[in-house]
Amino acid sequence: MQVLVRDNNVDQALRALKKKMQREGIFREMKMRGHYEKPSEKRAREKAEAVRRARKLARKRAQREGLVGGGRVAAR
């Protein structure tokens, strides 16, 4: 991964690097590889993530079709 440093602005380059790493999922990958995950635990985690994604997609679809409200209450 490569980040350009312009005008010796290291802070800005570091922020850009962190943003790229976040987008690529490197931090999450490092966290997952920090300790061994049993195959059964991995399957359970992946299944739970799939269920979570499906629920989120269904919620968004229902919201788009007007079946469910936005979820946030308007300030009075």
N, C-alpha and C positions, 0 to 999 in steps of 0.2 A: 504494500500500500504506500502511496506516495502523496505528499502534501507539499505545496510550494510555500516557501517562507519569503514574504515580500517586505522590503524595507526593514529587515531584521526584527520583524514583529512576530516573535516566537509565540506569544500568548494567542494571537489570532490563528496561527498555524496549528497550535495544540487543540484549540476549540474545533477547528475544521477536521483534524484527525479523529478526535473523539466522536464527532458527528458521523463521520464515515464508518468508524468502527461500530457505532450503535446501529446504523442502518444495515450493516452487513451481518449483525448478530454475533459479533466476536465476543462481546462481554458475556452474553448468555452462554455461548459455547465454552468459554473459560470457566464459568461458574459450574456448568454441567460436568466438565472434565476434572474439576477439582477433587472429586472423590469418585470411587467406583459405584456404578449404578447396576444393580442386578438386572438381568434381562426381564424378569417378571415385573420389577418396578418400572422399567422403561416402558413396557407394554401398557401398564396401568396408567402411567403418566401420559403417554401418547393418546390413549383412549379418552382420558379425561379432557385433554386439550381438544380432541376432535368433537366431543360432546359440547364443550364450551363454545367452540367455533360455530357449530350447528345452531345452538341456541341463539347466539349473537346474530347470525344470518337470518334466522326465522324472526327474531325481534325486529331487525331492520326492515325485513320484507313486510311484516305486519304494519309497521309504522308508516312505510311508504304507501301502503294500500289504505291507510286511514282506519285500521281496525283497533289500533292501540294508540294512546296518547304519547306525547314526547318524552314522558318520564320525569320532567322537571316541572315544578309548580311555579307559576308566575307570581312575582312579588305584588303585594296589594298596596 
